[in-house]
Structure formats: structure tokens, C-alpha cells
Amino acid sequence: MATPIVTKAETVLNELAKADNTDRMPVIFIGHGNPMHALHDNAFTKALNNIPKTISKPKAILVVSAHWLTRGTYVSTNPKPKTIYDFGGFPEEMYKIIYEPAGAPELAKELKEKVSSPKIDVDESMGLDHGAWTVLKHMYPAADIPTFQLSIDYYKPASYHFELAKQLSYLRNKGVLIIGSGNIVHNLRMVDFANAHGGYDWASEFDSKVKELLDKGDFKSLVEYEKLGKAALLSIPTNDHYLPMIYPLGLKTGKENISYLYEGLEAGSISMRSFIIK
């Protein structure tokens, strides 16, 4: 019987799955906004460009994106995730972008085993959705870091995601960078493209309120966002883009600080606020 060929990347990932207590990685939330930022060179993308200069290079990346919604929670075990163009009506250049790092199946399988509750299922075919690749394209353009995704169970409350996030903490000690990718304010029904760099009063109010609560460490109020008033309900008509922010909060330890990578509103009803916890 022929001896199976093991690639260098697979060897590294196998060792990484066994390793522990490496330099603890930070946790990041990115307000990814319009997919067109993948093609832009602006203040937001420059902020993304700057992130790798301030942290150690990850051994792998786990993305929790607003664009992988499921019933139940899944982790991707695809060893070769493809670029997913999960949007329509964009310029042809968008569909020519290819961002395809290796997957991290060993880490994904370990995650499934490590998380005791809820049950984590595996998805062998998931690629990288635009919540992942439009951001990572600017952070790590060489696509040389193994990357995998964890889905969002859209049918569970924010408290479910907050508690699930706590169980992912061990990955940070393995050199895994965990990124939540969504938007704190995301109301596409009220988008105003004429207001490219500004927001409605209610959007600004809620974005500022979230910053205030983040600075206070009042994560309970952020998890129970439905109680934060009309501005919250306008900002989160559906919570698919808000839930990725909950994961970094569940992963924060008491001694860590939150600092802001970027802030601002665009198209009236989208917050680009992004932050790092370390």
C-alpha cells in the first residue's frame, strides 16, 4: 500500500492542533460593510492593512461571519476552501478576486470535540464567504494563513453565542486569531448611498451607545440589546450582522483591553466600528 503524502501545511496544522500555551492571540471584530471595500484603498482598508503590524502572525484564523447562517452550529473542515461570491450586481472585478488560503481541518475537528455544548457539526464543503475574504484580503494578502469558519445559528439568541464563544478561548493559546465579521449597525432597508460617510441620528446614537457599553465592560447589556431602545431596534432589524460582535466579547478576559481599529458610519445605516481585544 502506498504511503500517504503529507504536505508541509498539513504537518504544521497537525502539530498546531496538539500544541498549547503559545503566545495568546488577540480577538478582533471587524465591521466589514460594503463588499466593494475589497477593491478600495481608503481609510478603512488602510486600518485593516495596519493590523498585522501590531500583532504576531497567526498560525491559523477562525472567522465568525454574518454571511454563514445556519440552523445549528457548524465548523468548516474543508481543506481547500474556495472564494464564495455571495452577492449580486457588483462590478466584474469583484468576481475576479480569488482569496483561497488552505483550510484548517484538524483544528476544526478539534473544535467540534472540545465544545461540549452545544453540539457542533462539520461542513466539509464551506468556502470563505465575503465577510471573511473581503477583510482578510487586506489583512493578509498573501493568503498564506490556514483559515476556517464557524457558522452562526441564526435561530438562537445572543446569549447562546456569548456562551459558545467562551469555549473557543483555548484556540487563542494555539496561535489562532479569531475574527468576528459583521456590523454593529446594519439596516439595509434604510441605506442612503448619497450619505457615503455619515449616518442617521439613530445609527450614530446606537453606535455611540455600543462604544460606551464596550468601554464599561457591560457585555450583559450588549447581549440583551433588545432592551436598549428604539435606536437599537432600528440598528438591528435582523441580528445576523450584530451576532459576530458577541463572539469577541465572550472571549475577552478580565485583564484585557478593548481598543478601536476604526470607527465611522457609511451609507446612513451601517457602522464600520471595528475593535481589537488584547
C-alpha positions as CSV (number, residue, x, y, z in Angstrom):
1,M,0.0,0.0,0.0
2,A,1.3,3.4,-0.9
3,T,2.4,5.7,1.9
4,P,0.1,8.8,2.0
5,I,1.7,12.1,1.1
6,V,1.6,14.6,3.9
7,T,2.1,18.2,2.9
8,K,4.1,20.7,4.9
9,A,0.9,22.7,5.6
10,E,-0.8,19.6,6.9
11,T,2.2,18.8,9.2
12,V,2.1,22.3,10.6
13,L,-1.6,22.1,11.3
14,N,-1.3,18.7,12.9
15,E,1.3,20.0,15.2
16,L,-0.7,23.1,15.9
17,A,-3.8,21.1,16.9
18,K,-1.6,19.3,19.5
19,A,0.2,22.5,20.7
20,D,-0.9,24.8,23.5
21,N,0.3,27.7,25.6
22,T,1.9,29.6,22.7
23,D,1.6,33.4,22.6
24,R,-2.0,34.2,23.3
25,M,-3.6,35.8,20.2
26,P,-5.9,38.8,20.4
27,V,-9.5,38.7,19.3
28,I,-10.9,41.1,16.6
29,F,-14.2,42.4,15.5
30,I,-14.4,43.9,12.0
31,G,-17.3,46.0,10.7
32,H,-16.9,44.8,7.1
33,G,-19.6,46.9,5.4
34,N,-19.9,47.0,1.6
35,P,-18.2,44.1,-0.2
36,M,-16.7,46.8,-2.5
37,H,-14.2,47.6,0.1
38,A,-12.3,44.6,-1.2
39,L,-11.4,46.8,-4.2
40,H,-10.9,50.0,-2.3
41,D,-7.9,51.8,-0.9
42,N,-9.3,54.1,1.8
43,A,-9.1,54.8,5.5
44,F,-11.0,51.6,6.4
45,T,-8.8,49.3,4.3
46,K,-5.7,51.1,5.5
47,A,-6.8,50.3,9.0
48,L,-7.1,46.6,8.0
49,N,-3.6,46.8,6.4
50,N,-2.2,48.0,9.7
51,I,-3.5,45.2,11.9
52,P,-0.8,42.6,11.1
53,K,1.9,45.2,12.0
54,T,0.6,45.3,15.6
55,I,0.1,41.6,16.4
56,S,2.0,38.4,15.9
57,K,1.4,36.5,12.7
58,P,-1.4,33.9,13.4
59,K,-0.8,30.2,12.9
60,A,-4.4,30.0,11.7
61,I,-7.5,32.2,11.5
62,L,-11.1,31.4,12.6
63,V,-13.8,33.7,11.2
64,V,-17.3,34.0,12.5
65,S,-19.1,35.8,9.7
66,A,-22.5,37.4,9.3
67,H,-22.8,35.5,6.0
68,W,-22.7,31.9,7.1
69,L,-26.1,31.5,8.8
70,T,-27.3,28.0,9.7
71,R,-29.8,26.1,11.8
72,G,-27.5,24.5,14.3
73,T,-23.8,25.4,14.6
74,Y,-21.2,24.2,12.1
75,V,-17.5,24.4,11.6
76,S,-15.8,24.1,8.3
77,T,-13.4,21.1,7.8
78,N,-12.8,21.9,4.1
79,P,-9.0,21.7,3.5
80,K,-9.2,23.9,0.4
81,P,-12.0,26.5,0.9
82,K,-12.9,28.4,-2.3
83,T,-13.8,32.1,-2.6
84,I,-17.6,32.5,-2.3
85,Y,-19.2,35.4,-4.3
86,D,-22.3,35.6,-2.1
87,F,-23.7,38.8,-3.7
88,G,-25.1,40.0,-7.0
89,G,-25.0,43.1,-9.2
90,F,-21.4,44.1,-8.4
91,P,-18.7,45.1,-10.9
92,E,-17.0,42.3,-12.8
93,E,-13.7,42.9,-10.9
94,M,-15.3,41.6,-7.7
95,Y,-15.9,38.2,-9.3
96,K,-12.3,38.0,-10.4
97,I,-10.9,38.2,-6.9
98,I,-9.6,34.9,-5.6
99,Y,-8.6,34.6,-2.0
100,E,-8.1,30.9,-1.1
101,P,-5.8,30.1,1.8
102,A,-5.6,26.5,3.0
103,G,-8.3,25.4,5.4
104,A,-7.6,24.1,8.9
105,P,-9.5,20.8,9.1
106,E,-7.6,19.4,12.1
107,L,-8.3,22.5,14.2
108,A,-11.9,22.4,13.1
109,K,-12.3,18.7,14.1
110,E,-10.7,19.5,17.4
111,L,-13.1,22.4,18.0
112,K,-16.0,20.0,17.4
113,E,-14.6,17.7,20.1
114,K,-13.7,20.4,22.6
115,V,-17.0,22.3,22.6
116,S,-19.2,20.2,25.0
117,S,-22.4,22.2,24.4
118,P,-23.9,23.0,22.0
119,K,-23.3,20.2,19.6
120,I,-21.0,21.3,16.7
121,D,-21.5,19.7,13.3
122,V,-19.0,19.7,10.5
123,D,-19.3,21.1,7.0
124,E,-16.9,19.6,4.5
125,S,-17.6,22.0,1.6
126,M,-17.9,25.5,3.1
127,G,-15.6,28.1,1.4
128,L,-14.8,31.6,2.5
129,D,-17.8,34.0,2.3
130,H,-17.4,37.7,1.7
131,G,-17.5,38.5,5.4
132,A,-14.2,36.6,5.6
133,W,-12.3,37.2,2.4
134,T,-13.0,40.9,1.7
135,V,-11.4,41.6,5.1
136,L,-8.6,39.1,5.0
137,K,-7.6,40.2,1.5
138,H,-6.4,43.5,3.1
139,M,-5.0,42.0,6.3
140,Y,-3.1,39.0,4.9
141,P,-3.0,39.5,1.1
142,A,-0.6,36.5,0.6
143,A,-3.4,34.2,1.7
144,D,-0.7,32.1,3.5
145,I,-2.5,31.5,6.8
146,P,-4.9,28.5,7.2
147,T,-8.4,29.8,7.6
148,F,-11.7,28.2,8.6
149,Q,-15.2,29.4,9.6
150,L,-17.7,28.8,12.3
151,S,-21.3,29.3,11.4
152,I,-23.9,31.4,13.2
153,D,-27.0,29.6,14.4
154,Y,-29.5,32.3,13.4
155,Y,-32.2,30.8,15.4
156,K,-30.5,31.2,18.8
157,P,-30.4,34.3,21.0
158,A,-27.3,36.4,21.5
159,S,-26.8,34.7,24.9
160,Y,-26.2,31.4,23.1
161,H,-23.4,32.9,21.1
162,F,-21.8,34.6,24.1
163,E,-21.6,31.3,26.0
164,L,-20.4,29.4,22.9
165,A,-17.6,31.9,22.4
166,K,-16.2,31.3,25.9
167,Q,-15.5,27.7,24.9
168,L,-13.3,28.8,22.0
169,S,-10.8,30.5,24.3
170,Y,-8.3,27.6,24.1
171,L,-7.7,28.4,20.4
172,R,-6.1,31.7,21.3
173,N,-3.4,29.8,23.2
174,K,-2.7,27.8,20.0
175,G,-1.9,30.9,17.9
176,V,-5.4,31.1,16.3
177,L,-6.7,34.6,15.5
178,I,-10.5,34.7,16.0
179,I,-12.3,37.3,14.0
180,G,-16.0,38.3,14.2
181,S,-17.0,40.0,10.9
182,G,-20.3,41.8,10.8
183,N,-21.6,45.3,11.6
184,I,-22.9,46.8,14.8
185,V,-25.4,48.9,12.9
186,H,-26.7,47.2,9.7
187,N,-30.1,48.3,8.3
188,L,-30.0,47.7,4.5
189,R,-33.7,48.8,4.2
190,M,-32.6,52.3,5.1
191,V,-29.3,52.6,3.3
192,D,-28.6,56.0,1.8
193,F,-25.8,55.8,-0.6
194,A,-25.8,59.6,-1.1
195,N,-24.6,59.8,2.6
196,A,-21.4,57.9,1.9
197,H,-19.6,58.9,5.1
198,G,-22.3,59.7,7.5
199,G,-25.2,58.1,9.4
200,Y,-28.8,58.8,10.6
201,D,-29.1,60.2,14.1
202,W,-30.4,56.9,15.4
203,A,-27.5,55.0,13.9
204,S,-25.0,57.4,15.4
205,E,-26.8,57.1,18.8
206,F,-26.6,53.4,18.9
207,D,-23.1,53.1,17.6
208,S,-22.0,55.5,20.4
209,K,-24.0,53.6,23.0
210,V,-22.3,50.3,22.0
211,K,-18.9,52.0,22.4
212,E,-20.0,53.3,25.8
213,L,-21.0,49.8,26.9
214,L,-17.9,48.2,25.5
215,D,-15.7,50.7,27.4
216,K,-17.6,50.0,30.6
217,G,-17.4,46.2,30.1
218,D,-21.2,46.0,30.3
219,F,-21.5,43.0,28.0
220,K,-24.7,41.9,29.6
221,S,-26.5,45.0,28.1
222,L,-24.9,44.3,24.7
223,V,-26.1,40.7,24.8
224,E,-29.6,41.9,25.8
225,Y,-29.6,44.6,23.0
226,E,-33.3,44.4,22.5
227,K,-33.7,46.4,25.8
228,L,-31.6,49.3,24.5
229,G,-34.4,51.2,22.9
230,K,-35.7,52.3,19.5
231,A,-32.2,53.2,18.2
232,A,-31.1,49.6,18.8
233,L,-34.1,48.1,17.1
234,L,-33.6,50.4,14.0
235,S,-29.9,49.5,14.0
236,I,-30.5,45.7,14.3
237,P,-33.6,44.9,12.3
238,T,-32.1,41.4,12.0
239,N,-29.2,40.3,14.2
240,D,-27.1,38.4,11.6
241,H,-24.5,41.2,11.4
242,Y,-24.7,42.0,15.2
243,L,-24.0,38.5,16.4
244,P,-20.4,38.3,15.2
245,M,-19.6,41.1,17.6
246,I,-20.8,38.9,20.5
247,Y,-18.0,36.4,20.0
248,P,-15.1,38.7,20.9
249,L,-17.0,39.8,24.0
250,G,-17.4,36.2,25.1
251,L,-13.7,35.6,24.5
252,K,-12.4,38.7,26.5
253,T,-10.6,38.0,29.8
254,G,-10.8,40.5,32.7
255,K,-7.3,41.8,32.2
256,E,-7.6,42.6,28.5
257,N,-8.4,45.9,27.0
258,I,-10.6,47.0,24.0
259,S,-9.1,49.4,21.5
260,Y,-10.7,50.7,18.4
261,L,-9.2,49.9,15.0
262,Y,-11.7,52.0,13.0
263,E,-14.9,53.9,13.6
264,G,-17.4,55.7,11.4
265,L,-20.8,55.3,9.7
266,E,-21.4,54.9,6.0
267,A,-24.4,54.9,3.7
268,G,-26.6,56.3,6.6
269,S,-27.3,52.9,8.3
270,I,-24.0,51.0,8.5
271,S,-21.5,51.2,11.3
272,M,-17.9,50.4,10.4
273,R,-16.7,50.3,14.1
274,S,-14.0,47.7,14.5
275,F,-12.0,46.8,17.6
276,I,-9.4,44.5,19.0
277,I,-9.2,42.8,22.4
278,K,-5.8,42.0,23.8
